[in-house]
């Protein structure tokens, strides 16, 4: 699946794994449940829970699994602002695989 729309929802039944290729940067928001997420080219995997958000880079393969319960994600395509008007990005939070605490993830 290639994510092309401005915003879409993705519902995953417990234990289901989905993979997709991002056409542009996408912010993923977990609106229900808990997921495991991995991104091609990145060394870390991430655990994300309801309320967590993370910016995913364009042109990468993403694999996501709903962990133990049905999960819902909201995928929002990120518009690229002009460099002179770009605000400083706020850190997003995600949990690194195998760690109990969430940490800030810089864009």
ABEGO torsion letter per residue (X at the ends): XBBABABBBBBBBBGBBBBBBBABBBBBBBABEBBBBBBBGBABBBBBBBGBBBBBBBGBBBBBBBBGBBBBBBBBBBBBBBAAABBBBBBBBBBBBGBABBBBBBX
